[in-house]
Amino acid sequence: MSTPTEWRDIQAVLDGERDELLRVLAGSDAPSEQPRPCPKCSEPMEWLAYVSDAESWRNLAGRGGYLQICRRCQVWTPLRVMVMG
């Protein structure tokens, strides 16, 4: 899967399970705009550098980029794709 469809995909990034894959984002800057409020709790969301899993990269369907997340509510915005492979 190339973009997060379940919180466990995002949690894998948060837990450091995809740190090796994050190198594909080297040289790209995180978005500079302020995160928007969470649609559920209204607290500010946070930017997260996200990469899809290793299998998606092996199948040339990998994606990397930035999205906004709310850890409390486990919601996220669509991925802003920076790299594909």
C-alpha positions as CSV (number, residue, x, y, z in Angstrom):
1,M,0.0,0.0,0.0
2,S,1.5,3.3,-1.0
3,T,-0.3,5.7,1.3
4,P,-1.5,5.2,4.8
5,T,-4.9,3.5,5.0
6,E,-4.7,2.5,8.6
7,W,-3.2,4.0,11.7
8,R,-0.8,1.1,12.0
9,D,1.0,2.4,8.9
10,I,1.6,5.7,10.6
11,Q,2.4,4.0,13.9
12,A,5.2,2.0,12.1
13,V,6.8,5.4,11.1
14,L,6.4,6.8,14.6
15,D,7.9,3.7,16.2
16,G,11.0,4.0,14.0
17,E,10.3,0.8,12.0
18,R,10.8,2.7,8.7
19,D,13.7,4.9,9.6
20,E,15.9,3.2,7.0
21,L,13.4,4.1,4.3
22,L,13.1,7.7,5.4
23,R,16.4,8.4,3.6
24,V,14.3,8.7,0.4
25,L,13.2,12.1,1.8
26,A,16.7,13.4,2.2
27,G,17.0,16.9,0.7
28,S,13.2,17.6,0.8
29,D,11.9,20.1,3.3
30,A,8.9,19.6,5.4
31,P,6.0,21.9,4.5
32,S,6.4,25.3,6.1
33,E,2.7,26.1,6.8
34,Q,1.2,25.7,10.2
35,P,-0.6,22.4,10.7
36,R,-4.4,22.6,10.6
37,P,-6.6,21.8,13.6
38,C,-7.7,18.2,14.1
39,P,-11.2,17.7,12.7
40,K,-12.2,15.7,15.8
41,C,-10.6,17.5,18.8
42,S,-9.6,20.9,17.3
43,E,-6.0,20.6,18.7
44,P,-3.2,21.4,16.2
45,M,-2.1,18.4,14.2
46,E,1.6,17.8,13.6
47,W,3.6,17.2,10.4
48,L,5.0,13.7,9.9
49,A,7.6,12.5,7.4
50,Y,6.0,9.3,6.1
51,V,7.2,6.5,3.9
52,S,5.3,3.5,2.8
53,D,6.5,0.0,3.7
54,A,9.5,-1.8,2.1
55,E,7.3,-4.1,0.1
56,S,5.7,-1.2,-1.7
57,W,9.2,0.1,-2.7
58,R,10.2,-3.4,-3.9
59,N,7.1,-3.4,-6.1
60,L,7.9,0.1,-7.4
61,A,4.8,1.5,-5.7
62,G,6.5,3.2,-2.8
63,R,5.6,6.7,-1.7
64,G,7.2,9.2,0.6
65,G,6.2,12.6,1.7
66,Y,4.5,14.6,4.5
67,L,1.1,14.4,6.1
68,Q,-0.5,15.9,9.2
69,I,-1.5,13.6,12.1
70,C,-3.3,13.9,15.4
71,R,-2.0,11.2,17.7
72,R,-4.8,11.5,20.1
73,C,-7.6,11.0,17.6
74,Q,-5.6,8.9,15.1
75,V,-6.6,10.9,12.1
76,W,-4.4,12.1,9.3
77,T,-4.5,14.2,6.1
78,P,-3.8,12.9,2.6
79,L,-0.1,12.3,1.9
80,R,1.7,15.2,0.2
81,V,3.9,13.0,-2.1
82,M,7.5,14.1,-2.5
83,V,9.0,10.9,-3.9
84,M,7.7,7.9,-5.7
85,G,9.5,4.7,-6.6
